[in-house]
Amino acid sequence: MSTSNESTADPGFRWWKLLGRYQWFVLVVASLGWLLDCMDQQLFNLARVPAMKDLLAAGAGGRAPTPAEVGEFGGYATSIFLLGWATGGLIFGVLGDRWGRAKTMLVTILLYSGCTGLSALATHFWDFALFRFITGLGVGGEFAVGVSLVAEVMPSRARPYALSLLQALSTVGNITAAMVSMTLGHLEQSGVGGKLLGLSAWRWMFLVGALPAILVVFVRRGLKEPEVWQKTRATAGKTLGDYGELFGNPRWKTPASIGALVLVAGILVAFLAPLDAVQHLFGWGKDAKFAKHGVVAGFACVAFVFGLWTVFGGGGDTRYRGRAVVGLLLALSGVIGVWGIGFFSFDLVRSVLEKKFVADHVAKELIPGRLTFAAGVTSMIQNLGSFFGVYGFVLLAQRVGRRPAFAAALLAAMGSTVLVFSMLRSYSDFWMIPLMGFGQLSLFGGYALYFPELFPTRLRSTGTSFCYNVGRFVAASGPAALGILTGVVFKDKAEPLRWAGVTMCGVFLIGMVALPFAPETRGEPLPEEDRGVAH
């Protein structure tokens, strides 16, 4: 279908001239909310290793944890955060449709910023993990309501660019976190940061993460609910934000339970069944911690086959039943790619540079500060690449379509990530890092653009949140899977993290498998009940 929307693929199209004052206000507020959300996420990634060292030592009576323990519990903390993210996304996705986009977005900002600040006060691993879970609740809810708000307020011709700008500006939040890390790392090297009010640098990073709460104070009065949402609420004969309606209505139907089942089973089959088979084939399976893998993998295989049969052979209105499953699979590829692989590039850089600092006889007390600074540099250049990747996606998607753009982004993400984890060995190889940022985060530009185009107004926040966050339950296994690959499967390799990172790049192929079933939405208006769903 060709519409006037397609003319916006013209590189000279000045979409921002279509926006009025209030539309700019909404875009700025939503972008700041997501920008600061991403800053808090990135502060956690940058602070993870030093935080684990301090908290695990406190729980072990002062005994310094081994690198394997730091990696293991860092993976657990990341997975717990992602579980909170997924849970919050589902809860606040519904509330965004029922309460309204604006009110829900402000609540999520208060939640994630407040609990990020509380993370600085943790004394042991488990209270830290609790704060990270609650932070995840707010982080997960903010994205869906933010993009729904922007999608409904913007003029249709400006919408793709506004949504992509919102996602691209999230990299500014990541870069801000990197600058905080670099500043505190410099202070720590000079002997100031670690002694300021008795708090180490990583605790100050989390305290900085509490600042977004100030945004709510300044914008809460000026933000209104979108007119299209208000009209839908006034005229809708059915409940807004109803998962049962999302998956029960033939026009928006997708078997949520089956989709989740397929995803969970796929991950279990991919990561547990091969591990269990290898352990027992070679007689290495005596350890009790592997005994459960065979049982879990067996059930997973049965569930996987049943799930495939149900999705593709279960009858019903097949035109629409795959819509949210497609969104899930696309989100799964990107989220595991970033959280299960990409953000562990900081750990890879720390490992590479720590060996170099030791070889160069750098004073032991200076090494933590230098590593904190290096992690900040890594984050900054990775997110510079990410900014161009996110905004580049919309330019490509407007020109060639959503599906070809996703295919290009998935291939770029996989290739660049393999390059980093296999080849990065010194400062001279840091040029690879922005390439990985470009490839991996371009996918997230696609999510912000594509997911709101799949669902009608009364289900837009719910549906977007479902696609983006249910997959995150499964994606929470990504860091844990990386830990298993690093600490078990490739433990005898000289550099197990490299082998694990390259192996996990296979997750990007999941998105490629989903693309043939994805509806093409380029040039289409946002779907509504009276218009149907475009294909």
Secondary structure by P-SEA (a helix, b strand, c coil): ccccccccccccccccccccaaaaaaaaaaaaaaaaaaaaaaaaaaaaaaaaaaaaaaaaccccccaaaaaaaaaaaaaaaaaaaaaaaaaaaaaaaaacaaaaaaaaaaaaaaaaaaccccccaaaaaaaaaaaaaaaaaaaaaaaaaaaaaccccaaaaaaaaaaaaaaaaaaaaaaaaaaaaaaaaaccccccccccaaaaaaaaaacaaaaaacccccccccaaaaaaaaccccccccccccccccccccaaaaaaaaaaaaaaaaccaaaaaaaaaacccccccccaaaaaaaaaaaaaaaaaaaaccccccccccaaaaaaaaaaaaaaaaacccccaaaaaaaaaaaaaaaaacccccaaaaaaaaaaaaaaaaaaaaaaaaaaaaaaaaaaccaaaaaaaaaaaaaaaaaaaaccccccccaaaaaaaaaaaaaaaaaaaccccccccccaaaaaaaaaacaaaaaacaaaaaaaaaacccccccccaaaaaaaaacaaaaaaaaaccccccccccccccccccccc
